[in-house]
Amino acid sequence: MNNFPIEAAVSHYQAAIDTISESQSPLSIEHILEVFNARDVLMSVLTQQSEISGEIQKQIVSLDTTLKQHSQAISKAILLKFIANKQPQQNSPSSAPPNSSTQNQFPTNTKAAQ
């Protein structure tokens, strides 16, 4: 259970989105995760509320709209991180070309050759 007051959850979500909105450099995965985690906490708090004021609802809709406006930058940052993680390291064994001992590992059919 989450004992986080709804106002604190909204403020936390607002601060996380502000970090992304004010960023002058490409978004970091850490900032993106911070926003998503803040949104998850907010959702958890919302499910425990019996009544939510209209003002809080307006704030949440506004914050979600702001987050949606950053969706392209978020997708780009995630894609770049994914691509960076897929790049082989220069000195790793997986990036070395296969040697001749592994190239012909399948036996040839000697009967077909005759």
C-alpha positions in Angstrom: 0.0 0.0 0.0 1.1 3.5 -0.7 0.5 6.2 1.9 1.7 8.9 -0.5 -0.7 11.9 -0.5 -2.2 12.6 -3.9 -0.8 16.2 -3.9 2.7 14.9 -3.3 2.3 12.3 -6.0 1.2 14.9 -8.5 4.0 17.2 -7.5 6.5 14.4 -7.9 5.1 13.6 -11.4 5.3 17.4 -12.2 8.9 17.6 -11.1 9.9 14.6 -13.2 8.2 16.0 -16.3 9.8 19.4 -15.7 13.2 17.6 -15.8 12.5 16.3 -19.2 10.9 19.5 -20.5 13.8 21.6 -19.4 16.5 19.3 -20.7 18.7 20.9 -23.3 20.4 17.7 -24.2 19.0 14.4 -25.4 16.9 12.6 -22.8 18.6 10.1 -20.6 17.0 6.7 -19.9 17.3 7.6 -16.2 15.1 10.7 -16.7 12.6 8.8 -18.7 12.4 6.1 -16.1 12.0 8.7 -13.4 8.9 10.1 -15.2 7.4 6.6 -15.7 8.0 5.7 -12.1 6.4 8.9 -10.9 3.4 8.2 -13.1 3.2 4.7 -11.7 3.2 6.0 -8.1 0.5 8.5 -9.0 -1.6 5.7 -10.5 -1.2 3.7 -7.4 -2.3 6.6 -5.2 -5.2 7.3 -7.5 -6.5 3.8 -7.1 -6.6 4.3 -3.4 -8.7 7.5 -3.5 -12.4 7.5 -3.1 -12.8 11.0 -4.5 -10.4 13.1 -6.7 -11.0 16.8 -7.0 -11.6 18.3 -10.4 -8.4 20.5 -9.9 -6.2 17.4 -9.4 -7.8 15.7 -12.4 -7.0 18.8 -14.6 -3.4 18.7 -13.4 -3.0 15.1 -14.2 -4.6 15.5 -17.7 -2.3 18.5 -18.3 0.8 16.5 -17.1 -0.2 13.5 -19.2 -0.6 15.8 -22.3 2.9 17.2 -21.6 4.3 13.7 -21.4 2.6 12.8 -24.6 4.2 15.8 -26.3 7.6 14.4 -25.4 6.8 10.9 -26.7 8.9 11.3 -29.9 12.0 12.4 -27.9 11.4 9.6 -25.4 11.1 7.0 -28.2 14.3 8.3 -29.8 16.2 8.2 -26.5 15.1 4.6 -25.9 15.9 3.6 -29.5 19.4 5.1 -29.3 20.1 3.3 -26.0 18.9 0.1 -27.6 21.2 0.6 -30.6 24.1 1.5 -28.4 23.6 -1.7 -26.4 23.6 -3.8 -29.6 26.8 -2.4 -30.9 29.7 -4.9 -30.5 32.6 -3.8 -28.4 35.8 -3.5 -30.5 37.9 -5.8 -28.3 35.2 -8.3 -27.4 35.5 -11.9 -28.7 32.1 -11.6 -30.3 33.2 -8.9 -32.7 36.3 -10.7 -33.9 36.0 -12.4 -37.3 35.5 -16.1 -37.2 38.7 -18.1 -37.5 39.2 -20.9 -40.0 38.7 -23.6 -37.4 35.0 -22.6 -36.9 34.2 -21.9 -40.6 34.0 -25.6 -41.8 32.5 -27.2 -38.8 29.9 -29.2 -40.8 31.2 -32.5 -42.4 30.9 -32.7 -46.2 29.0 -35.5 -47.8 31.7 -37.6 -49.4 29.2 -39.9 -51.2 27.6 -37.0 -53.0 31.0 -35.8 -54.2 31.8 -39.2 -55.8 
